[in-house]
Amino acid sequence: MSILKVIEILSSSEISWEDAARKGVAKASKSVKHIRSVYVHEQSATVSDGGITEFRVNLKLTFELE
């Protein structure tokens, strides 16, 4: 029987929401093992001088407990 846990993390990128999600998963995987899935819960962006300067994602990561 597997036991799964869900944690919420925030990540950002100057390139895109997809890049922010990839960076978040990559960083989390350094300390969280057995990540099974990621769910993009929210997306937002910061704006300066009429342009997007940072893409932000709120991610829910599901991983298996050992």
MOSUL-V952416 format. One record per backbone hydrogen bond with DSSP energy under -0.5 kcal/mol. NH is the residue of the N-H (numbers start at 0). CO is the residue of the C=O. E is the energy in kcal/mol with one decimal. If there is no record, write none. Layout:
nh = {NH NH}
co = {CO CO}
e = {E E}
This chain:
nh = {4 6 8 10 12 19 20 21 22 23 24 25 26 27 28 29 30 31 32 35 36 38 40 40 41 43 45 47 50 52 53 54 55 56 57 58 58 59 60 60 61 62 63 64}
co = {62 60 58 56 54 15 16 17 18 19 20 21 22 23 24 26 27 27 30 61 61 59 38 57 57 55 53 50 47 45 45 12 43 10 41 8 56 38 6 58 36 4 33 2}
e = {-2.9 -2.2 -2.6 -2.2 -2.2 -1.8 -2.3 -2.5 -2.6 -2.2 -2.3 -2.5 -2.5 -2.4 -2.3 -1.3 -1.6 -2.9 -0.6 -3.4 -1.5 -2.4 -1.0 -2.5 -1.4 -2.5 -2.4 -2.8 -1.6 -2.7 -1.2 -3.5 -3.4 -2.6 -2.3 -3.0 -0.6 -2.5 -2.7 -0.6 -2.5 -2.5 -2.0 -2.9}
